[in-house]
């Protein structure tokens, strides 16, 4: 009997086959945990949330069967005055906290990059510290600072009121920051500003360091002042980083939850002026046991974020102001 010729696989020694396996399949095995976790905790919740937005489901009654209701959840949200009020509150707090962040961060990063280079490391660490601090700790601290009777903010304002000449600019009576409809949103915005300004300083500082130093040197030779350098060199070349920073601010502010929830003890504050869209979404799910309604609200909020992001891209992206230079 004639023996069969050995196959190519049989000719390869074990070490060669192991090396072949490592080159072909090992990379996929090493990166598979990321994709498994992403599918389980990233993609699946998104797909399930979209499916749930067309269903009626009350988790408080147990994991019962879902009932398909079509676009009813979206229609109920769009006709719910409280949804629009929460969205209006979110946008108001977002503007009050977002705009000052960048108005403070850009000049501060420019000053550090041009005149305080020796202190750049320590200053960057100090400004970045609030961003990595626990949100709960920050909110509780500001809750104490904004206390009506014994808060530090009212104590400082009272001391400033007693000063001559400028005392009339400050209130004579204590301000109920967290218990007044007129001040709850500025109080929440102050916490957000304090937390995220340092993050934007780091972003803008990275953008400034990417600008060639020769441009500033040439401008100095031509007699340009620091303000002129900032206006005609820094701002135009910083637009890509401004687009990134403002996009992150936009997305973060529209998803604002921790700060207003803690400062208002989860109630939304006086007149529900501190209730953001995400807070109302959580309340819809937990208090009203309307999972489908909350899911539809999440997708409506996503549409709002998408539209505002496209507008931001139109202004600061490559097709916007940056593309006209």
One Martini backbone bead per residue (centre of mass of N, CA, C, O) as a GRO file, in nm:
protein
  325
    1UNK     BB    1   0.097   0.036   0.022
    2UNK     BB    2   0.052   0.370  -0.037
    3UNK     BB    3   0.158   0.650   0.101
    4UNK     BB    4   0.065   0.942   0.194
    5UNK     BB    5   0.112   1.258   0.152
    6UNK     BB    6   0.205   1.512   0.329
    7UNK     BB    7   0.092   1.779   0.446
    8UNK     BB    8   0.161   2.105   0.515
    9UNK     BB    9   0.073   2.085   0.814
   10UNK     BB   10   0.248   1.828   0.881
   11UNK     BB   11   0.530   1.957   0.812
   12UNK     BB   12   0.484   2.144   1.039
   13UNK     BB   13   0.589   2.242   1.314
   14UNK     BB   14   0.481   2.345   1.616
   15UNK     BB   15   0.624   2.620   1.623
   16UNK     BB   16   0.519   2.719   1.346
   17UNK     BB   17   0.217   2.697   1.410
   18UNK     BB   18   0.223   2.894   1.650
   19UNK     BB   19   0.327   3.135   1.490
   20UNK     BB   20   0.090   3.144   1.290
   21UNK     BB   21  -0.129   3.191   1.502
   22UNK     BB   22  -0.022   3.458   1.619
   23UNK     BB   23  -0.033   3.622   1.350
   24UNK     BB   24  -0.348   3.568   1.281
   25UNK     BB   25  -0.516   3.553   1.587
   26UNK     BB   26  -0.406   3.705   1.837
   27UNK     BB   27  -0.494   4.002   1.784
   28UNK     BB   28  -0.802   3.938   1.805
   29UNK     BB   29  -0.795   3.833   2.096
   30UNK     BB   30  -0.681   4.094   2.234
   31UNK     BB   31  -0.929   4.287   2.117
   32UNK     BB   32  -1.200   4.144   2.203
   33UNK     BB   33  -1.280   4.277   2.478
   34UNK     BB   34  -1.364   4.548   2.363
   35UNK     BB   35  -1.596   4.444   2.176
   36UNK     BB   36  -1.756   4.301   2.392
   37UNK     BB   37  -1.805   4.548   2.575
   38UNK     BB   38  -1.931   4.728   2.357
   39UNK     BB   39  -2.171   4.542   2.289
   40UNK     BB   40  -2.283   4.522   2.587
   41UNK     BB   41  -2.237   4.856   2.685
   42UNK     BB   42  -2.303   5.012   2.401
   43UNK     BB   43  -2.477   4.901   2.160
   44UNK     BB   44  -2.713   4.761   2.303
   45UNK     BB   45  -2.837   5.008   2.456
   46UNK     BB   46  -2.896   5.171   2.200
   47UNK     BB   47  -3.082   4.969   2.057
   48UNK     BB   48  -3.278   4.925   2.295
   49UNK     BB   49  -3.364   5.222   2.324
   50UNK     BB   50  -3.491   5.243   2.047
   51UNK     BB   51  -3.696   5.015   2.086
   52UNK     BB   52  -3.826   5.131   2.354
   53UNK     BB   53  -3.945   5.403   2.227
   54UNK     BB   54  -4.194   5.203   2.096
   55UNK     BB   55  -4.273   5.137   2.396
   56UNK     BB   56  -4.457   4.990   2.661
   57UNK     BB   57  -4.296   5.013   2.992
   58UNK     BB   58  -4.316   4.883   3.339
   59UNK     BB   59  -4.078   4.805   3.567
   60UNK     BB   60  -4.235   4.822   3.844
   61UNK     BB   61  -4.421   4.562   3.748
   62UNK     BB   62  -4.203   4.427   3.603
   63UNK     BB   63  -4.082   4.201   3.353
   64UNK     BB   64  -4.277   4.253   3.123
   65UNK     BB   65  -4.449   4.305   2.860
   66UNK     BB   66  -4.446   4.469   2.568
   67UNK     BB   67  -4.592   4.763   2.403
   68UNK     BB   68  -4.677   4.873   2.104
   69UNK     BB   69  -4.690   5.250   2.015
   70UNK     BB   70  -4.489   5.385   1.848
   71UNK     BB   71  -4.507   5.749   1.846
   72UNK     BB   72  -4.628   5.818   2.128
   73UNK     BB   73  -4.382   5.899   2.301
   74UNK     BB   74  -4.299   6.139   2.126
   75UNK     BB   75  -4.569   6.291   2.141
   76UNK     BB   76  -4.577   6.321   2.451
   77UNK     BB   77  -4.318   6.487   2.475
   78UNK     BB   78  -4.394   6.724   2.272
   79UNK     BB   79  -4.667   6.779   2.472
   80UNK     BB   80  -4.476   6.836   2.717
   81UNK     BB   81  -4.405   7.103   2.912
   82UNK     BB   82  -4.175   6.984   3.092
   83UNK     BB   83  -3.980   6.913   2.868
   84UNK     BB   84  -3.938   7.205   2.766
   85UNK     BB   85  -3.845   7.321   3.036
   86UNK     BB   86  -3.596   7.138   3.071
   87UNK     BB   87  -3.463   7.227   2.806
   88UNK     BB   88  -3.448   7.526   2.875
   89UNK     BB   89  -3.276   7.493   3.129
   90UNK     BB   90  -3.037   7.358   2.990
   91UNK     BB   91  -2.971   7.592   2.795
   92UNK     BB   92  -2.932   7.813   3.007
   93UNK     BB   93  -2.707   7.676   3.169
   94UNK     BB   94  -2.520   7.628   2.926
   95UNK     BB   95  -2.471   7.927   2.860
   96UNK     BB   96  -2.383   8.031   3.148
   97UNK     BB   97  -2.136   7.810   3.150
   98UNK     BB   98  -1.998   7.800   2.863
   99UNK     BB   99  -1.903   8.085   2.786
  100UNK     BB  100  -1.714   8.153   3.032
  101UNK     BB  101  -1.513   7.926   2.999
  102UNK     BB  102  -1.385   8.043   2.727
  103UNK     BB  103  -1.334   8.340   2.817
  104UNK     BB  104  -1.125   8.235   3.033
  105UNK     BB  105  -0.941   8.011   2.898
  106UNK     BB  106  -0.803   8.152   2.661
  107UNK     BB  107  -0.643   8.383   2.805
  108UNK     BB  108  -0.511   8.196   3.014
  109UNK     BB  109  -0.354   8.019   2.813
  110UNK     BB  110  -0.200   8.254   2.680
  111UNK     BB  111  -0.052   8.349   2.937
  112UNK     BB  112   0.094   8.081   2.996
  113UNK     BB  113   0.236   8.049   2.710
  114UNK     BB  114   0.391   8.343   2.716
  115UNK     BB  115   0.453   8.433   3.049
  116UNK     BB  116   0.425   8.124   3.220
  117UNK     BB  117   0.624   7.875   3.155
  118UNK     BB  118   0.748   7.794   3.434
  119UNK     BB  119   0.430   7.755   3.550
  120UNK     BB  120   0.274   7.551   3.370
  121UNK     BB  121   0.254   7.291   3.530
  122UNK     BB  122   0.124   7.384   3.802
  123UNK     BB  123  -0.115   7.541   3.678
  124UNK     BB  124  -0.242   7.307   3.520
  125UNK     BB  125  -0.295   7.130   3.768
  126UNK     BB  126  -0.479   7.327   3.918
  127UNK     BB  127  -0.695   7.366   3.690
  128UNK     BB  128  -0.748   7.042   3.662
  129UNK     BB  129  -0.852   6.946   3.943
  130UNK     BB  130  -1.169   6.982   3.926
  131UNK     BB  131  -1.214   6.760   3.703
  132UNK     BB  132  -1.102   6.511   3.903
  133UNK     BB  133  -1.310   6.571   4.094
  134UNK     BB  134  -1.567   6.500   4.267
  135UNK     BB  135  -1.887   6.585   4.205
  136UNK     BB  136  -2.004   6.554   4.487
  137UNK     BB  137  -1.797   6.725   4.638
  138UNK     BB  138  -1.844   6.985   4.482
  139UNK     BB  139  -2.152   7.016   4.531
  140UNK     BB  140  -2.143   7.015   4.840
  141UNK     BB  141  -1.959   7.260   4.870
  142UNK     BB  142  -2.151   7.459   4.719
  143UNK     BB  143  -2.391   7.415   4.902
  144UNK     BB  144  -2.245   7.555   5.140
  145UNK     BB  145  -2.168   7.827   5.006
  146UNK     BB  146  -2.494   7.881   4.925
  147UNK     BB  147  -2.590   7.933   5.188
  148UNK     BB  148  -2.806   8.146   5.327
  149UNK     BB  149  -2.700   8.197   5.631
  150UNK     BB  150  -2.377   8.047   5.622
  151UNK     BB  151  -2.251   8.137   5.368
  152UNK     BB  152  -1.976   8.260   5.204
  153UNK     BB  153  -2.101   8.429   4.980
  154UNK     BB  154  -2.279   8.611   5.165
  155UNK     BB  155  -2.046   8.711   5.340
  156UNK     BB  156  -1.891   8.857   5.116
  157UNK     BB  157  -2.121   9.041   5.017
  158UNK     BB  158  -2.159   9.184   5.291
  159UNK     BB  159  -1.871   9.306   5.301
  160UNK     BB  160  -1.891   9.465   5.032
  161UNK     BB  161  -2.136   9.645   5.116
  162UNK     BB  162  -1.957   9.803   5.347
  163UNK     BB  163  -1.817   9.947   5.136
  164UNK     BB  164  -1.707  10.212   4.996
  165UNK     BB  165  -1.865  10.319   4.692
  166UNK     BB  166  -1.914   9.984   4.615
  167UNK     BB  167  -2.152   9.879   4.801
  168UNK     BB  168  -2.406   9.926   4.603
  169UNK     BB  169  -2.340   9.663   4.413
  170UNK     BB  170  -2.437   9.508   4.667
  171UNK     BB  171  -2.621   9.324   4.859
  172UNK     BB  172  -2.778   9.362   5.173
  173UNK     BB  173  -2.901   9.090   5.146
  174UNK     BB  174  -2.952   8.773   5.153
  175UNK     BB  175  -2.909   8.510   4.925
  176UNK     BB  176  -3.123   8.261   4.782
  177UNK     BB  177  -2.980   8.057   4.572
  178UNK     BB  178  -3.146   7.764   4.618
  179UNK     BB  179  -3.452   7.924   4.674
  180UNK     BB  180  -3.447   8.073   4.388
  181UNK     BB  181  -3.544   8.131   4.064
  182UNK     BB  182  -3.314   8.354   3.994
  183UNK     BB  183  -3.045   8.166   4.122
  184UNK     BB  184  -3.020   7.860   4.053
  185UNK     BB  185  -2.883   7.869   3.774
  186UNK     BB  186  -2.626   8.034   3.846
  187UNK     BB  187  -2.529   7.831   4.060
  188UNK     BB  188  -2.490   7.592   3.870
  189UNK     BB  189  -2.303   7.738   3.668
  190UNK     BB  190  -2.070   7.790   3.868
  191UNK     BB  191  -1.992   7.494   3.905
  192UNK     BB  192  -1.930   7.432   3.606
  193UNK     BB  193  -1.714   7.644   3.565
  194UNK     BB  194  -1.518   7.547   3.787
  195UNK     BB  195  -1.479   7.254   3.665
  196UNK     BB  196  -1.420   7.322   3.327
  197UNK     BB  197  -1.205   7.542   3.280
  198UNK     BB  198  -0.941   7.374   3.312
  199UNK     BB  199  -0.994   7.186   3.074
  200UNK     BB  200  -0.986   7.416   2.859
  201UNK     BB  201  -0.703   7.512   2.918
  202UNK     BB  202  -0.562   7.252   2.826
  203UNK     BB  203  -0.665   7.254   2.537
  204UNK     BB  204  -0.560   7.541   2.455
  205UNK     BB  205  -0.266   7.487   2.525
  206UNK     BB  206  -0.226   7.271   2.309
  207UNK     BB  207  -0.300   7.458   2.069
  208UNK     BB  208  -0.078   7.676   2.119
  209UNK     BB  209   0.174   7.477   2.094
  210UNK     BB  210   0.108   7.431   1.773
  211UNK     BB  211   0.202   7.711   1.727
  212UNK     BB  212   0.422   7.883   1.571
  213UNK     BB  213   0.673   8.091   1.697
  214UNK     BB  214   0.745   8.261   1.443
  215UNK     BB  215   0.489   8.433   1.435
  216UNK     BB  216   0.545   8.594   1.696
  217UNK     BB  217   0.824   8.700   1.620
  218UNK     BB  218   0.734   8.854   1.366
  219UNK     BB  219   0.525   9.033   1.511
  220UNK     BB  220   0.727   9.170   1.704
  221UNK     BB  221   0.903   9.298   1.484
  222UNK     BB  222   0.640   9.461   1.368
  223UNK     BB  223   0.493   9.568   1.654
  224UNK     BB  224   0.316   9.372   1.794
  225UNK     BB  225   0.103   9.313   2.025
  226UNK     BB  226  -0.045   9.095   2.235
  227UNK     BB  227  -0.330   9.156   2.138
  228UNK     BB  228  -0.272   9.129   1.834
  229UNK     BB  229  -0.169   8.839   1.846
  230UNK     BB  230  -0.430   8.720   1.962
  231UNK     BB  231  -0.623   8.814   1.727
  232UNK     BB  232  -0.436   8.733   1.448
  233UNK     BB  233  -0.321   8.441   1.552
  234UNK     BB  234  -0.459   8.274   1.772
  235UNK     BB  235  -0.760   8.256   1.696
  236UNK     BB  236  -0.742   8.139   1.405
  237UNK     BB  237  -0.549   7.883   1.494
  238UNK     BB  238  -0.769   7.787   1.732
  239UNK     BB  239  -1.032   7.674   1.599
  240UNK     BB  240  -1.009   7.364   1.616
  241UNK     BB  241  -1.004   7.365   1.932
  242UNK     BB  242  -1.269   7.520   1.967
  243UNK     BB  243  -1.445   7.305   1.842
  244UNK     BB  244  -1.384   7.082   2.043
  245UNK     BB  245  -1.449   7.230   2.311
  246UNK     BB  246  -1.745   7.316   2.233
  247UNK     BB  247  -1.851   7.034   2.181
  248UNK     BB  248  -1.803   6.923   2.466
  249UNK     BB  249  -1.972   7.138   2.609
  250UNK     BB  250  -2.238   7.085   2.468
  251UNK     BB  251  -2.273   6.789   2.548
  252UNK     BB  252  -2.237   6.821   2.857
  253UNK     BB  253  -2.466   7.038   2.913
  254UNK     BB  254  -2.705   6.859   2.790
  255UNK     BB  255  -2.610   6.626   3.025
  256UNK     BB  256  -2.689   6.753   3.281
  257UNK     BB  257  -2.692   6.633   3.644
  258UNK     BB  258  -2.528   6.633   3.913
  259UNK     BB  259  -2.536   6.928   4.006
  260UNK     BB  260  -2.850   6.979   4.012
  261UNK     BB  261  -2.926   6.734   4.185
  262UNK     BB  262  -2.767   6.816   4.445
  263UNK     BB  263  -2.850   7.120   4.482
  264UNK     BB  264  -3.178   7.017   4.472
  265UNK     BB  265  -3.226   6.723   4.585
  266UNK     BB  266  -3.391   6.622   4.315
  267UNK     BB  267  -3.633   6.854   4.268
  268UNK     BB  268  -3.535   7.129   4.088
  269UNK     BB  269  -3.634   7.340   4.258
  270UNK     BB  270  -3.765   7.633   4.216
  271UNK     BB  271  -3.992   7.591   3.968
  272UNK     BB  272  -3.799   7.385   3.815
  273UNK     BB  273  -3.525   7.546   3.724
  274UNK     BB  274  -3.317   7.281   3.785
  275UNK     BB  275  -3.441   7.108   3.558
  276UNK     BB  276  -3.324   6.880   3.355
  277UNK     BB  277  -3.347   6.655   3.106
  278UNK     BB  278  -3.214   6.419   3.264
  279UNK     BB  279  -3.379   6.449   3.521
  280UNK     BB  280  -3.655   6.401   3.382
  281UNK     BB  281  -3.587   6.125   3.276
  282UNK     BB  282  -3.545   5.988   3.550
  283UNK     BB  283  -3.826   6.057   3.661
  284UNK     BB  284  -3.986   5.901   3.445
  285UNK     BB  285  -3.868   5.622   3.525
  286UNK     BB  286  -3.897   5.615   3.846
  287UNK     BB  287  -4.172   5.769   3.922
  288UNK     BB  288  -4.352   5.685   3.645
  289UNK     BB  289  -4.276   5.423   3.496
  290UNK     BB  290  -4.147   5.527   3.187
  291UNK     BB  291  -3.940   5.385   2.974
  292UNK     BB  292  -4.030   5.469   2.686
  293UNK     BB  293  -4.039   5.774   2.741
  294UNK     BB  294  -3.740   5.802   2.823
  295UNK     BB  295  -3.621   5.695   2.557
  296UNK     BB  296  -3.744   5.913   2.375
  297UNK     BB  297  -3.606   6.148   2.522
  298UNK     BB  298  -3.317   6.066   2.454
  299UNK     BB  299  -3.352   6.098   2.140
  300UNK     BB  300  -3.433   6.394   2.144
  301UNK     BB  301  -3.171   6.491   2.274
  302UNK     BB  302  -2.990   6.387   2.048
  303UNK     BB  303  -3.104   6.573   1.827
  304UNK     BB  304  -3.026   6.836   1.961
  305UNK     BB  305  -2.722   6.781   1.972
  306UNK     BB  306  -2.684   6.739   1.668
  307UNK     BB  307  -2.777   7.017   1.570
  308UNK     BB  308  -2.577   7.189   1.743
  309UNK     BB  309  -2.322   7.055   1.630
  310UNK     BB  310  -2.365   7.142   1.335
  311UNK     BB  311  -2.359   7.442   1.396
  312UNK     BB  312  -2.076   7.442   1.519
  313UNK     BB  313  -1.941   7.332   1.261
  314UNK     BB  314  -2.025   7.574   1.082
  315UNK     BB  315  -1.857   7.783   1.250
  316UNK     BB  316  -1.569   7.607   1.339
  317UNK     BB  317  -1.521   7.448   1.107
  318UNK     BB  318  -1.400   7.392   0.794
  319UNK     BB  319  -1.680   7.516   0.666
  320UNK     BB  320  -1.643   7.773   0.813
  321UNK     BB  321  -1.447   8.011   0.928
  322UNK     BB  322  -1.187   7.848   0.864
  323UNK     BB  323  -1.258   7.826   0.545
  324UNK     BB  324  -1.226   8.159   0.495
  325UNK     BB  325  -0.906   8.213   0.529
   0.00000   0.00000   0.00000
